[in-house]
Every structure is written in C-alpha cells, then in structure tokens.
C-alpha cells in the first residue's frame, strides 16, 4: 500500500474529524497537483525553447498587427540582424525591398504571415527576395501558420518559418544559364536534340530533330515509337543493340552513324552522339544526345571535292597558259641570274632558252636600264627592301640583234624551298605605243575640229544675230506706225519668224554649251515668287489671246529669297509654258509651284505646267527629252522648233541637281514637272507695291537729258538703236569704228556707251581697254559701258566684263531689256511716261528706204480671213464656231459703247484699252476689217492724238452690218 492508503486507514473514527481531514487532504492534493503541473509546464517550455533555438530554420511569432512577439536566433542570423532588433518590430520597419521571383515588388500586406492572419489559412513554400543595401539578394522560402484560441474564428497570431535558399537559387540560375548555353550551342551547331528519361518514360525530340526529317514540331509526337519506326530496317537491330550495350556499360561511348527515314521517303545519314546517367544501383536514369545530319556534310565534301577538281583543272590550265603565254616570263634568283624562260621570251628577244639560262637578266636590257637593275638587285640583297615588287615600269628591251623594243616590266616575288625568286613579266608594248601615237594625233585633230566648231558657232552666232537685230528692230519700229492690215500682218510675220529663228539659234548654242560641259549656272540671290509672277504676267496675254484659261497656283504666301540662276530657271519654265501654249487649242493651262521646307535654309521646289492640249502618246514620251526629237518629226509636221527645248530643259534640271518628267495621254492633255533643291530664306511679308513694267508704258522719256554714244558698224542696227533711244529723249551719237568711238570719248562727255564688240579697224574689246586706260590716266570718272554683241557663245560675257565693261547684252536686244539696263546704269536719269509725238511715218519710211501710203487706212478692207474660220472648224468643230460667232455678235454693242465713251471723254488710255479688247475678240474669228480699224485706234491713242479718231470710229461703225451679215452667213454652213 502506498502512503495515502496508509494515512486513510489511520483516519480518526469520529465522522466530523474524518470529514475535516478529508477536506484538508483534498486541498493539499490540489496544491500538489498545481505545483506538479507547473513543474511539468516549466520543464516542457524550456525543452521546447531549447528545441526552437537549435533549429536551422528561422521562426517568428507575429500578432495581428504584424508585431514580432518571438523569434529564434536563426531568424536573426538569416535576416542579418540581432535578435533584440527583431522583437517588438514589424518586418516592414526594416530598410529592405521585398520582391517575388518574377522581380515584382510586394507590400507588407502581402507577406505570408499577414496573408495567414487575414485569410485564416496556412500558406507554404512562398519564395521572396529581400534586397538590402550593398548586399546580394536574400532569397527565403517561407511557411506561415495561423494560431486560434479555442472556438475562435479569427487567429490571434501566426507562426512563420523560413529558410535561406539563396544558394539554391544561384544554383538554379547557373543551371538555367547552362541549359540556355547548351540550347544555344545545339542551335548553333544545327543539330537535333533527343532526351530519354527511363524513370518516367518521358521522351523529347527538339524541333530541329524533327525538321531534319521534314516535319514541324507539332507533326511528330514525342514518343519512343516515333524514333523506332523511322530507323532503316537493315540497321534496326544494330542500333538497338548498340544502345543496349552502352546502357550496360559494355562500350565506353555512344556514337555511331545510322539512317533515319525522311518524310519524303528517302533515308538520311545521321551521326548520333549521347551520354547516359546511372543511379546508385547502376540502372540508367536518363540519356540525352544529338543528331547531326551528315547529308549536308557529305554534300559539302562533294562540293569541296568538286572545288578541288576545279582548282586542279585550273592549275593545269594555268600551266598550259604559261606555256603558251604571249608575254615573256623570265624567272631569276636574288642575284639576277636567269633560271627559266618561256617560249614567248625566245620569240621576243631572239635568244634560245639555252643561251639565256645562267645569264644575268641585264642581257635583255639597254645599258641604262641594266645599270638600274644591277643597283636594284644590290640594294635588295643588302637591305631586303623591295622597291618594284608588283609594280610596272616601262623600259627599252634589247634583242639579240641589238635592236630595241619598248616593253612593260612587272616583277613578282615568290619562294621555292626557302629561296627567293623573282618572276619578270615582260609585255611587248610596241603596238600600244603606236596606238598611243595615233590616238594622240586623233586627239589633236579632234581638238582642232572642236576649236573650229567653236569658232564656227561663234561666227554664226555673230553673223546671224547681227542681221536679226536689224530685222527685229526695224519690225518693232514699223509696228508702231499706222499700217494697213496686210502690212501689219507682214510685220507680225517678220517678228514671229525672227523670234522663232532667234529661239532656234539660242537652243543650238545652249545645247552646244551643254554638250561640251561649258554651260555653268550663275549663283545669285533672287525672289522666287516675284520671278514666277513675272513669268505668269508675260504668258497671260498670250494664253488668253487663244481664248484659253490661264490658272496659276504658287503654294506659298510669303516670298522666298533663294540662291540660284534665275535666267536658267526662267528658260526652263518658258520652254514648258511655250510648249503648253503651242499644243493647246481649248480648255486651260495651269502653272503651279509647290514648295517644301526641308530644313531652315533648304527648300525642295516642284514646278508644274499642265494643259488640256493634244497630249502625247506613250511611245513618243520615251524619246521626248532626247535632242533633235519632236513628237511629230514628219516632213509635213505642223509645229516648228529645233527639237532641242526639252533636251535642254533636262540637261539644265540635271545641273540644278533635280529631276524632270512628263505625264500625258493622247488627246488628254499633258503634265510636265521638274523638282529642284534650292537654298533660301523666307522674306517677311510687306505691303505690296504695284509696279508697271517698262513695256506697258509706251511713251517713255528720260527725265533729264541723257547723252549716249553708240559704237556700231551695222547701218540697220544704228537706225534701230538710234531711233529707240531718241524716242526716249536721249541725245545719241553714232561711231562706226572703235577708233571713232575712242576719239569721241576723249572729245565729248557721255552718260553711257553702247559698244559693239566686233567692228572694223579696232574692235570693241580693244576700244574699251584704251578707254579705261585713258580714264585712269586722266583720272576721269568711269563711263558705264554696255556690250552689244551678236556672239552668244560661252565665255563672251566673262570676256566683256573682265576687260572693264559694266554689262552685257546679246543681239537682238529686246526693247524692254535695253530700257531696263539703261535704267540700271543711269539711276539719276529715270524714265517717265510722257505724251510725245511719234516719229512721223514718212520720216521713218525715208530712213528705212520704204514708200508708205499714208491714206491706206481709209481704203476698203476685206471683212474676214476665211482661213481662220477653217482652222477653227478643224479644231473646235462647226458647233463651236457657231457659238463663238453668237458670242461675238452679242458683244458688239458693248465694244462700241466702250470706244464711244472713251472718245467722248477724250481719254486716250481708255480708248486704247477698249480698242485693244475689241481687236483681241475679232482676231479669234479673223474679222480683218475690225482688226485693222482697232489697230489704227490703238496707234492714235498711244500717240495721244485723238483728232482722227471720230472718223475712224465712224468707219468702224459703218462696217458693222457687213461684218454681221458675213458672220451669220458663215454660221449657216454645216
């Protein structure tokens, strides 16, 4: 019995005492049990604490607010902190950044412990990275477990255990990199990869493995049977036996060649290599290897063999070529001794091979060249420096009979058994020298011919322009006189023919300059929009005179100051607009310019001329820009010209570094365009000031007296220039030779000199030089001298300016250009418009040696030029002509009212405009009688004398009925 039982038997017999004892005993037992429980708990806690402290994993206990209540030493060690730093703090209090495996940052609310507290569920194997300052990333694997009070639904705290997996992550990264390197290596080798896992039964064939056999990755399953069924039947057992022997370690290496069936049915030779991994029991776990397609290698080997065969064949061919080479080949050693020659050497120098072997190569050279060769060999032996290797040199060879032969010597160096050798390649250049001599003679002849051509063109330029100047000048003077309609038509024909001839001459001269690359662009500043508007102003009346609509569009509001050659740019545009005017009979002509600013001062400008004319078929467009070519080049062609205009345009655009083109179809109009780069800057917009061109003011005079000396030997040119200048109120003196001009300059005072460059006794060039020398010696102010020359050849302008002339005009000189040039050099003698009497017709006729019928203006005139109506019927058909007649007859009362109002108000300018407008409308239908009367009204209006006008107007009115009847009669023709 135990002590308790013994005590129980010794209880007093008295019941009360017994009960009291029992109560006391129960109390004692309860105290003993409590003490025992406390001892047990204290022992367990110490035991568990010792266990936690000894764990390698980190443990932390956090309350619902994230405060760390408890942590073990491993937790502090892993996190790199002191244990005291962890307790009573939150993980978010520390200066680290927490990231997931994908590199994304996470907040403290998504830490595993916080999630366990929030969701009431454990989470495990969460991998997080802790980024600390100046330390590598710390990777942790974390498990979190929530803690609950009995019957509680929400946890009051949570445990987190974590381990440091940084090393494992680094190993995974290294493994990944190794796998990537392996994959790249496999891809780079163009091999296929296979992988057998004997434990899991998994098999992998790479996309390249399948591609070798003609399949895509998805077309072949990754199965063992895929491989087995493609093995060649003859090699099936051998392949499996070889693999089995390797897996049993009976053979050291798994590497052999066998055949696999391609998708197309043929078999490919495959080199397979593999390596296996065995477990501790010696059983194979995994085997991985590669497939190499040997068919490509075999093809490469075959190609290599073919190349070798070709090389061998070529070597044989080269050897044969050397044997039959036409050039001499001499092999010498480093002392200049001949060791070998070919047959060509024997033929060239006349020695046999036996006579040359062992001799110095200087035997084949002239003495001077032989000495040079000996010195060269000596220097080379001494210094080892080559001076002539792989270079050619002409020298004089010496034959066995002592005769000389020009040769070209080239030397190459090579080694045979470590000894230096030289190969001298000697080419007989006798024929080449003869050819060079003949070519030089041919060049001399061609140069002489080219100079003769230039002199001929210069002479023709002068000889043709000089009479043209007289023709056009006299025609211009005559056009300002009262003339009959027939006379005016003759004058107009003279002017038109003269200008056409001048245009052809200019085209020929320009093309000659372009052909010889002697045409250069001048580089000067000019305002682009102003130039374009001037061109449009010139063409507008010409286009509208044909009843065409003229539309212009310049795609920029502000003007631009650009660098370039305005004359050549205007030449291109004039040519394109002239072509549009020539080939368009109805509709409209467009002149458009588009500007694109590439950089601050770099522009790209597109010029465009569009018309509704006859168009050009595709075949003709192919040679449109070729010289001396026209769309209609038959002998009966309707349109004149030299056929050089567009060829010149193309060459000029090329010099501008631009492009030119055409878009057209037969009877559908044409679009010619060219685009050129230009440098320039925008001009600030200013208030526009309207200026009237010089040509619009017919009665101009110098504001002050101007003295002009004209040095000109041609009588017709003298009359034209003198009459033109005298009409301006200038005092004109004429000198027929340079000697006379020099004398007059010394004896008189002149404001300007117009100097012909080619005169008898003393030409203009010499005259100007002597004038400038005299002015310098006498300390006189330099007189402006303007060259007048019919020579438009390249270099003439520069020659004139270089000897001291101030400006340069080419005959025939347009009146407008002459006046503009005089205004430039006589700024103090500006031109003003003034009503002045014209030279009387009789006086002008006397000067020209003509007989003029001054009363011819009142004679009866024919009413219609029927050829005009015939031409119109061909171009716009009968209905079109009938509409024109109706419009004309309906407008007759308005034309008469305007003329009558001008006469009543005695307004010469209004009369001129009204008559000019009536004349233009009448020209469209060829109403000769009205055209003639209107021109007479224009002349008297320009002269400012309206006294004969009422009588002329009455004659015009009297002809109305006959005009109306005649036109109506023409209208009825069908």
Secondary structure, DSSP 8 states (H G I E B T S, - for coil): --HHHHHHHT--SSHHHHHHHHHHHHHHHHHHHHHHHHHHHHHHHHHHHHHHHH-SSEEEEEETT--EEEE-HHHHHHHTS-HHHHTTS-GGGSS-EEE-TTS-B--GGGSHHHHHHHHSS-EEEEEEEEE-TTS--EEEEEEEEEE--TT-SS-SEEEEEEEE-HHHHHHHHHHHHHHHHHHHHHHHHT-EEEEEETTT--EEE-HHHHHHTT--TTTS-S-HHHHHTTB-GGGHHHHHHHHHHHHTTSSS-EEEEEEEE-TTS-EEEEEEEEEEEE-TTS-EEEEEEEEEEHHHHHHHHHHHHHHHHHHHHHHHHHHHHHHH-SSEEEEEETT-BEEEE-HHHHHHH---HHHHTTSBGGGGB-HHHHHHHHHHHHHHHHH---SSBT-EEEEEEE-TTS-EEEEEEEEEEEEETTEEEEEEEEEE-HHHHHHHHHHHHHHHHHHHHHHHHHHHHHHHHHHHHHHHHHHHHHHHHHHTS---HHHHHHHHHHHHHHHHHHHHHHHHHHHHHHHTT------EEEEHHHHHHHHHHHHHHHHHTTT-EEEEEES-SS-EEEEE-HHHHHHHHHHHHHHHHHT--SSEEEEEEEEEEEETTEEEEEEEEEE-SS---HHHHTTTTSTT--S--STT-S--S-S-HHHHHHHHHHHTT-EEEEEE-TTS-EEEEEEEEEEEEE-----------GGG--SEEESS--EEEEE---HHHHHHHHHHHHHTT-EEEEESSHHHHHHHHHHS--SEEEEES--SSS-HHHHHHHHHHHHHHTT----EEEEEES--STTHHHHHHHTT-SEEEESS--HHHHHHHHHHH-TTS-EEE-------HHHHHHHHT----TTGGGS---SB-HHHHHHHHHHHHHHHHHHHHHHHHHHHHHHHHHHHHHHHTT-HHHHHHHHHHHHHHHHHHTBHHHHHHHHHHHHHHHHT--TTHHHHHHHHHHTHHHHHHHHHHHHT--
